[in-house]
Amino acid sequence: MSSILCRSHRNVVGSCAARDSVRAARALFQAQSASIAKSFASTHASTTGSSTTDELPLSGVRVLELGQLIAGPFCGQLLGHFGAEVIKIEPPSGGDPLRVWRELDVDGVSPWFRSLGRNKKSVAIDLRQDEGRALVKQLAAKSDVIIENFKPGTLEKWGLGPSALHPINPLLIFTRVSGYGQTGPWSSRPGYASVCEAESGFRYINGFVDPETNSLSGPPVRPNISLGDSVAGLHAAFGTVLALLSRQKKLSKGVESGQTVDVSIMESMLNLMEGIIPEYDRKGKVRGPSGSSVTGIVPTNAYPCQPSPATPSTPTYIIIGANGDTLYARLMRAIGREDLIGPSYAQNQHRVARQAEIEDAISDWTRVRPAEEVLDVLDRAGVPVGRVVGVKEIVENEHVKARGAVEDVWVGEADNGWNVKMPGVFPVLEGSGAKTRWAGPDLGEHTDDVLIKELGLDTKELAQLRDRGIIG
């Protein structure tokens, strides 16, 4: 089979003359146009290391991941889970810095990296050396997608940008993640997620409100994750799939063209800001922080419960989301406050005007009850409610277990390793069989295999490159 999403890699072995590869792709497309329109596997799929990926949506798509840390690699993780062959290029000395971030396992590698690097092949090549970049250029000639999250201009400086690689692979898609995008007056700024979250307005609306100014009371509250990076990674994966589909349409018309997917962390966060900009434009409203609630929607908040007997000094909170009109009425009946039902509370705009009264009534009811009782009463009433829990409760949760939302993934040799719990990769596609095939690999674990099979290097050449520090 061949694919409308990926190039014919069997026809571009060894050093891969770009012109020949393009002609081969065109000939294959024209000869098999009917089957191509239905197929998502390429002729190199059998070389990706596992036949179990053949029926996955991105089977046959080859991705070169040049990025580090979170945003670019998260995009690569998503694409790899759904069948893409992801070749992760890492510096031979140390690899991706995420390998040693936060907690380290018995082998000195971060379990976080084992999770984010799953289903990828690690190829250690020094991009700062000419010979290393030449190797990557050859791999790029045989790939469908490059993912990178360097500062704009870095790939161009290395001779690996679109203008350098499209002449040898016109079908190549560049997925580029940066703080502020590839163009504009801020494009050259270094852009970490924390800063971009602030510049997008996201941090301004997260925190507790000063009642006198309706602005932040103290510094903004940061979610204890790199949210901007992960959101940008989601946008990058989405954009990559769109670019693959766009390339498919162009090929059906005989046009061979790659594309750049320009992902800005700031703009990715801006995409989450709901009605904040149009509300400001049309009504002059500047939405500020709202603590544990959300502006203009009542009731939805965190409410205190009695502490658990096992941890009497730890506050316990539950979240109630009863902002739908019928849900609100159910909630009030469940807590015995039918006096707060009626025309004055019927719709959200009425409840917003009486937010303090409603929130106080709910809190007065929850704070004298254990969370288990609150959950039981509101579940039976059909009111959305949930506990505020930590990771221990998540991995022990019966629903999480039933859905397989946390999985055990083996790390190390078959007879000398250990399991690492990881969150699943979502969404779940019915019938796809997508799963974690292996944990994030050791540094350079696939260097020899990839360079021998894809570039035709022999063991002597590999030894010479390794002696010069070009590969690891």
N, C-alpha and C positions, 0 to 999 in steps of 0.2 A: 504493500500500500504506500501511497504518498500523501502529502498533506497540503492543504491550502494555507495552513498556518506556518509551515516550516519548509526550509530549503532541503534539497536532496543532498544529504551529506555523503552518501555512498559514492557519489560522482565527483567528490572534491576531496580526495585523500592526499596524503603527503603534503607537499608545500602548497597545494590548492591554488592554481592559477585562477584569479578572480574571473577573468573573462570566460574561461571554460566552465566554471561553476555556474555562472549566470546562464550560459547557453544550455547547460544540462538541465537547470531548473525550468527554463522556458520550454524545452523540448518535452520534458516529463509532464509539465502542466498541460501542454497542448495535446499530447498523446492520450492523457488519462483524465481529461477535463470532467467527464461525467462522474468517475469515481472520486476524483479530488473533491468535488463539491460535497461529498458525504463523509470524507475521511479526516481523521485528526492524528494519524500516525505517520512518521516519516521513515525513509529507508535506513536511517541511522538508529532507529528506536531500539533495535536489537543489541546495540552496543552500549546502551545506557546503564547496563548492569543488572536489570531485573525485568523479566517478562511480565511481572505483575503490574507494570505501569502501562502496558500496551493499550488498555481500554480507557485510561484516564483522559480527561478533556484536553490536557496539554501534553499528552504523550508525543514525543518526537520534536518538541520545541527545545532547543539548546540555549541555555542562558549562561553568560559569563558574568559572575558577580564580582565586581571590583571594589565594592563598598566595604565599609567597616562599621563596627558598633551596631546601631539599631535600625535606622530608617531603611537603608538599602537592603541589608540582610533580612529584615522582616518581609520586605517585598519578595526576596528570593525564597524565603521559607514558604510563603503562600504559593508561589508558582511551583516550587518543587513538590509540595504536598499533592498537588493536582496533576502531577505527571511530568513536569518539565525536568530535563536534565540540567542541574545547576552545578556549574564548575566554579567554585569559589577560589579566587586568586588571593593569596595571602603573602605577606612578606616573610621570607625564610627565617628571619631573626625575630621570633616572638609571635608572629601571626597576628590575627585580628586582636586588638587590645581587649575585646570583650572576653577573650579566653581567661583573663585573670581579673575580671571585675567581680566585686562583691564576694560572696562566699565561694571558697575553693574546695573541691572534692579531694579524695585521697590521692589522686594523681596530679594534683595541683592545677586542675582545669575547672573553670566555673561551670556548675550544672546549668546555669543560664545559657552558656554557649552551647552546651550539648543539646539544649532545646531549640535555640534559634538557628543552630547550624544543621538541624536534622535534614536528612534526605539530600545532602549536598556532598560534592566531591571537593576535597581540599587539595589544591595544587599550589605549592610554594614557589613563587617566582618574584624576584626583586624588580619591581617596576621602576626603580630609580637607576637602573643600569640599562644601557642600550640593548644588550643582548636579551635581557629580560623582557623589555618592551617588544622586541622583535618576535619573541615566542608568543606573547599575548596577541600581537597583531595577526600571527598565523592562526591562532585559535579563533580570533574574531572573524576571520574570513570564512570560518566554517560554523558560525553561530547565527542564531536568530535575534538574540537580544543581548545588550550590555546593560547591566545595572551599575550605577555609580552614584556615590554621594559625597564626592570631593568638593572642595571649593570651586566655583565656576572658573574655568580656564586651566585647571590642573591637567585634564586629559589633553587639551590642546597643546600645552607645554611639553607633554610627553609624546606628542605625535600620535595620539590615540583618539582624537576627537572625530566627529562626523566627517569633517572635510578630508581627513586622512584615511578613514576606513571605508567610507561609502564608495570611493573609486574601486576598491577591491571586493566589496560586498554591498551592492546597492540595496539589498533587501534588509540590511541590518537596522534594528530598532534600538535607539538609545533611550533608556529610561534614566533620567538624571534628577536626583533629589538634592536640593540645596536649601539654605535658609530662606532665601528671598527670590529664587528663580534665576534663570540664565540671562535675563535682560533687566533693564531698569537701573536707576541710580544706586540702588542698594545691592545689586547682584554680587558685587565683589566683597561684601561684608561677610565675615565669618558668622555662621548662623546655627547656633545650637538651639535645640528644641525649647529649652527654658526661656531663652530670650525671644524666640519667635512666638511662643505662647503669650508673652507679655505684649509684643507689638501687634498681635492679632486682636487684642482686647479681651482675650480669654481670661487672663489673670485678674483683670479689673473686676470681673463679675463674680470672682470666687473669693469669698471671705465673709466677714461679718460687717454689717452696716453701722455707720455712725448715724444715730437718729437725727442729729442736728444738721448734718450735711448731706445725708443720703449717699455718701461716698464710703470708701473703705475706712473701717476702724482698725488701724494698724496695717501691717503688711498683708498682701493677698495670701490666700491659702493655696499651697501647691498640692495637687494629687501626688502621692508618693510613688509615681512611675514617670517615665519619660513619654508622656501622652502624645506630645507633638510628633515625636519620632514615629510612634506606632501608627498614628493617624496618617502621617505622610506615607508610610509604607503601604497602608491600605490603598491610598490614592494611587500610588505608584503601580501596585499590582493591577488595579482596575484599569489604569491608563495603558499598561502594557497589553492587557488582553484586548482593549479597544484598538490599539495600534496593530495587533496581529490580525484582528478582523478587518481593519481598514486595508491592510496589505493584501489580505485575501481578495477583497473586492477589486483592488487595483490589478492584481494578477489576472483576475477573470476577464479584465479588459485589455490584457497584454501589457500592462504598465508595471515596470519593476521599480519599486520605490520603498525605501525605508522611511523612518519617521523619528522625530525626537519627542519624547514624553517629558515635558518640563514640569516637575513637581516642586512646589515651594512649601516648606513647612508652615510658614506664616499663612499662606493661602489655604492650605489644607485645614488649618485650625479655623480660619475665617469661614470655611464651608460649614462649620458646625454651629455658627452663631445665630441660626434661626432668624427671627424677625427683627433683630437688633438694628440693622442698618435701615430697612424700610420704615420701621417705627420712628427712628430718629428723623428720617427725611420728611415723612408726612406729618408727624405730630410733635417733633422737637423733643422727644423723650430720650433721655440718656439712661439706659438700663445700668444699674449698679449692682453691688453685691446683695445677696439675700440670705446669707447664713446657710441654714440647712433646708430652706424652702426654695421656691422658685417664684420670681416676680409674676404677679397677675394670674396665678392658678391656685385655687383653694378648694379643698385642703390636700396638700401633699407635703409631707414634712417628716422629720425624725422626732419620735416621741419617747420619753423616758419610761422605763419599766422598773419593777423591783429587781435588784441585783440577784444573780443566781446564787443559791446557797453555796455552791462550790467556789465561787469567786465573789464574796460579799463586798469587797472593796472596789470592784470593777463596775463602772456604770454600764447599764444595759439599755440599748435603744432598739426600737423597731421602726420601720418605714411604712407609712400608710399612704397609698395613692388612691384617693376617693374623689377626684375632681370631676368625674362624670356626674351628671345630674342625678341619675338613678342610683349610682354607687354612693353618692353623698347621702341620699335618703336612707339607704340600707345601713350605712355606718351610723347615722344618728339613731336609728331604731335599735341597732345592736348595742349601743352604749347607753341606751335609755334616755336620749335627749330628743324626743319627738318635738319638744318645744322649739327646736332649731330647724324644723321642717316647715315649709309653707312658702307663700309667694315672695316673702322677703329673702329667701335663701334658695329659690328655685333654680336659678342659673348662675353660672360662674361669676358674671359681673356683679350679681347681688352678693355672693359670698366674699368676693374680694373686698367689698366695702365693709364687711363684718369679720374680716380675717382674725383679728385678735380674739374676738368672742368665740369663734369656732375653734381656733387652735387651743385656747385655754380649756374649753370643754373636753376636747379629746385628751389633752395632757392630764387633766384632772382624773380622767378615767383610767388611763394607762399606767400612771405612776404608782398606783396602789395595787397593781396586779403584776404577777410574774409574766415574763414574755410568753411562756407556754400557754397561759390562759388567754392572753390577748390574741395570739395566733389562732387558737382553737375557736374562739368566739367569732372572730372576723372571717376565718375560713368558712365556717358554717353559714355565715351571712353573705358570702360571695363578694367580700371586699378585698381588693388586692393588698396584701400585707406581707412583710418579710423581715427577718432579723438582720441586724448589722453584724456580720460575722467576719472572722479572720480565716487564714488559710487552713488551720487545723479543721475547722468545721466544714470547709469546702471539700477537702479530700475525703472526709468521712460522710459526706452528704449522700443519702440514698438515691436521690434523683441524679446527682452527678455520676454516681456509680452506674446506675441503670442506663444512662445515656452514653457512657464511655467518655465523658467529657474530660476526665483526667486519665492518662494512660501511663503504664509502666513500660519504659524503653530500656533495653539492655545496652550497657556501655562496656567496651572491652572485648577480650577474647571469649569464645564460647565457654571455655572452662576456667576463665579467670576474669571475672567482671562483676558488675552489679547493676541493679535496676535504678533508674531515675524516673521519678514521677514528673510528668509534663502535662500542661494543658493541651487538649486536642487542638487541631487546626480546623477552623470552621469557615464557611457553612458546611453542613452535611449534605452531600449531593446523592440523592436516591440512586442506588444501583451502581455508583461509581467505584466503590471499593477503595477509595482513597484512604491511606493510612501512613503512619510513620514506618519507613522501611529500615532506617538505621539512624542512630543518634548522631549529633554533630561529630565529625571525624577528628582524629588526631591531626596535628599540623603536618601537611604534606603527605598525608596518607595515600593520596591518589596521584601524586606527581608523576611517578614513573609510568603508571598505567595509562594516563591520559596522553603524556608526551610520546609514548611509544605507539599507541594505537592511533592517535589523531594526527601527529606530526611526523611519524615514521622515524623517530630518533632511535638509536641503538644504545646499548648499555655503555659503550665506551664514550659516546657523546654525552650521555647523562652524567657519567663520572667526571668528565672534564668540566661540565657546567656546574656541577656541585662543588668541585674543588675551587672554582672561581667565585663561589657564593652567588651564582646567578639563580640557582634553584635550591630547594631544600627538601 
